[in-house]
Amino acid sequence: MLYEYNTFYTREEVNQNNKLKSNENNQYFLGDCLVERKIETERLVIQNSTKSDLSGLVDVYMSCDYMQEFTGQEHKPEDVKENLTNGDVPPGGHKEFYFSKTIVERETNRIIGYFEYYLGYPDHQTLWISSLLIHKEAQHKGYGTEFFQKFIKEINKDYLHEVGIGVYKRNKIALAYWKKCGFSKDPSYNLTQDILKLIYPL
């Protein structure tokens, strides 16, 4: 059995197929087969976001309201619930390929951040980062870098060939951070006049 593009399969269906091959037809067999459900570092525990995380995720999101300067959009608590319920998906996308990871500080068991991504945009072998937010009070402690370095190691590179993200040109701090993580500008195009596309080859 070959997996169809943009079709969601259950774990049971995947387990029945014992002839998986790396090609574009079976890219979307199950999101958490491409990235581990739970990831741990020395200081962090990262796992799939759930509705029980909502309060903590909202707290993180609202603490990062300085992003409004770049997006021009007001931060509202209901934004987080909307993404968690319906996914932050690109045009023509499907919620099944949207994922959110909750980032918990191990020592305090406090939610200090979250990471959203989409599998298969702009092409079927790209993991597209929607957002990585760290609570304002937990910033400048290396948590973002610690998380991302571990996350990259956990990606199934047999099925994905790069990670992409759009960053506002005026957001110099974010540009410097992602370049420090190993991202570079995609010379082929910008997403818009205001947003650069950065890529990380796997």
C-alpha positions as CSV (number, residue, x, y, z in Angstrom):
1,M,0.0,0.0,0.0
2,L,1.3,3.5,-0.9
3,Y,0.2,6.5,1.2
4,E,-1.7,9.2,-0.6
5,Y,-0.7,12.8,-0.5
6,N,-2.6,14.9,2.0
7,T,-4.5,11.9,3.5
8,F,-4.5,11.2,7.2
9,Y,-3.9,7.6,8.4
10,T,-4.4,6.1,11.8
11,R,-1.6,4.4,13.6
12,E,-3.4,1.1,13.1
13,E,-3.4,1.6,9.3
14,V,0.2,2.5,9.4
15,N,1.2,-0.6,11.4
16,Q,-0.6,-2.8,8.8
17,N,1.6,-1.5,6.1
18,N,5.0,-3.2,6.5
19,K,6.5,-2.0,3.2
20,L,7.1,1.7,3.9
21,K,9.4,3.3,1.4
22,S,10.7,6.9,1.4
23,N,8.9,8.7,-1.4
24,E,6.4,11.5,-1.8
25,N,3.4,9.1,-1.8
26,N,3.9,7.9,1.8
27,Q,5.1,11.2,3.3
28,Y,1.9,11.8,5.3
29,F,1.4,8.5,7.1
30,L,1.3,9.9,10.6
31,G,2.7,13.1,12.1
32,D,4.1,11.7,15.3
33,C,6.0,9.1,13.4
34,L,8.0,11.9,11.9
35,V,8.6,13.7,15.2
36,E,8.6,12.1,18.6
37,R,5.5,12.7,20.7
38,K,7.6,13.5,23.8
39,I,11.0,15.1,23.9
40,E,13.2,15.7,26.9
41,T,16.3,17.8,27.5
42,E,18.2,18.6,30.7
43,R,15.9,21.4,31.6
44,L,12.8,20.8,29.5
45,V,10.0,18.4,28.8
46,I,8.2,18.8,25.5
47,Q,5.1,17.0,24.5
48,N,2.0,17.3,22.4
49,S,-0.2,20.2,23.5
50,T,-3.6,19.3,25.0
51,K,-6.7,21.3,26.0
52,S,-5.5,21.0,29.6
53,D,-2.5,23.1,28.6
54,L,-4.7,26.0,27.3
55,S,-4.3,28.3,30.3
56,G,-0.6,28.0,30.3
57,L,-0.4,28.4,26.6
58,V,-2.5,31.6,26.7
59,D,-0.2,33.0,29.4
60,V,2.8,32.4,27.2
61,Y,1.1,34.0,24.2
62,M,-0.1,37.1,26.0
63,S,3.3,37.6,27.5
64,C,4.7,37.9,24.0
65,D,2.4,40.7,22.9
66,Y,5.4,42.7,21.7
67,M,5.0,40.6,18.5
68,Q,2.1,42.9,17.6
69,E,4.7,45.4,16.5
70,F,5.6,43.1,13.6
71,T,2.3,41.4,12.9
72,G,0.0,44.3,13.3
73,Q,-2.5,42.0,14.9
74,E,-3.7,42.3,18.5
75,H,-3.0,39.3,20.8
76,K,-6.2,37.8,22.1
77,P,-6.6,34.8,24.4
78,E,-9.0,33.1,22.0
79,D,-6.3,33.0,19.3
80,V,-4.6,30.1,21.2
81,K,-7.8,28.1,21.6
82,E,-8.6,28.6,17.9
83,N,-5.2,27.2,16.9
84,L,-5.4,24.3,19.3
85,T,-8.9,23.5,18.1
86,N,-8.7,24.1,14.3
87,G,-5.0,24.3,13.7
88,D,-2.9,27.1,12.2
89,V,-2.9,25.8,8.7
90,P,-1.7,27.2,5.4
91,P,-4.1,27.8,2.5
92,G,-5.5,24.5,1.3
93,G,-4.0,22.8,4.4
94,H,-5.5,20.2,6.8
95,K,-5.7,20.2,10.6
96,E,-4.3,16.7,10.7
97,F,-0.9,18.0,9.7
98,Y,-0.8,20.8,12.2
99,F,1.0,20.0,15.5
100,S,1.6,22.0,18.7
101,K,4.2,21.1,21.3
102,T,4.0,22.4,24.9
103,I,7.4,23.3,26.5
104,V,7.5,22.7,30.2
105,E,10.3,23.8,32.6
106,R,11.4,20.6,34.3
107,E,12.4,22.1,37.6
108,T,9.1,24.0,38.2
109,N,6.7,22.0,36.0
110,R,5.6,25.3,34.6
111,I,4.6,25.8,30.9
112,I,7.1,28.3,29.6
113,G,6.5,28.0,25.9
114,Y,5.1,26.3,22.9
115,F,6.0,25.4,19.3
116,E,3.6,25.1,16.4
117,Y,4.4,23.5,13.1
118,Y,2.8,22.1,9.9
119,L,4.0,19.0,8.0
120,G,4.0,19.5,4.2
121,Y,4.3,23.2,3.4
122,P,5.2,24.6,1.0
123,D,6.1,21.1,-0.3
124,H,5.5,17.6,1.0
125,Q,9.0,17.2,2.5
126,T,9.1,20.4,4.5
127,L,8.3,20.9,8.1
128,W,7.0,24.5,8.4
129,I,7.4,26.3,11.7
130,S,4.3,28.4,12.5
131,S,5.7,29.8,15.8
132,L,8.1,29.2,18.7
133,L,7.1,31.3,21.7
134,I,8.9,31.4,25.1
135,H,7.3,33.2,28.0
136,K,8.7,36.7,28.4
137,E,9.9,35.9,32.0
138,A,11.7,32.8,30.7
139,Q,13.5,34.4,27.8
140,H,17.3,34.9,27.6
141,K,18.0,31.7,29.4
142,G,18.8,29.5,26.4
143,Y,15.5,27.6,26.5
144,G,14.6,28.3,22.8
145,T,18.0,27.0,21.6
146,E,18.0,24.0,23.9
147,F,14.5,23.0,22.6
148,F,15.3,23.5,19.0
149,Q,18.6,21.6,19.0
150,K,16.9,18.6,20.5
151,F,13.8,18.9,18.3
152,I,16.0,18.8,15.1
153,K,17.6,15.6,16.3
154,E,14.2,13.9,16.7
155,I,12.9,14.6,13.2
156,N,12.7,11.6,11.0
157,K,15.0,12.7,8.2
158,D,14.0,9.8,5.9
159,Y,10.8,11.7,5.1
160,L,11.6,15.4,5.6
161,H,14.4,17.3,3.8
162,E,14.1,20.7,5.4
163,V,12.6,23.0,8.0
164,G,11.2,26.4,6.9
165,I,10.0,29.5,8.7
166,G,8.8,33.0,7.8
167,V,10.4,35.8,9.8
168,Y,9.5,39.5,9.7
169,K,12.5,41.5,8.3
170,R,12.1,44.1,11.0
171,N,12.3,41.4,13.8
172,K,16.1,41.5,14.1
173,I,16.1,39.5,17.3
174,A,14.2,36.6,15.7
175,L,16.3,36.7,12.5
176,A,19.5,36.6,14.6
177,Y,18.1,33.7,16.7
178,W,17.1,31.5,13.7
179,K,20.4,32.2,11.9
180,K,22.2,31.2,15.1
181,C,20.2,27.9,15.0
182,G,21.5,27.2,11.5
183,F,18.9,28.7,9.3
184,S,19.7,30.7,6.2
185,K,17.7,32.9,3.8
186,D,16.1,31.0,0.9
187,P,17.6,32.9,-2.1
188,S,14.8,31.9,-4.3
189,Y,12.1,34.2,-2.9
190,N,10.6,36.1,-0.1
191,L,7.2,35.2,1.3
192,T,6.1,38.9,1.1
193,Q,7.9,42.2,1.0
194,D,7.9,42.2,4.8
195,I,8.7,38.5,5.5
196,L,11.8,36.4,4.7
197,K,11.7,32.7,4.2
198,L,14.5,31.0,6.2
199,I,15.4,27.3,5.7
200,Y,17.3,24.6,7.6
201,P,18.4,21.7,5.5
202,L,18.1,18.2,7.1
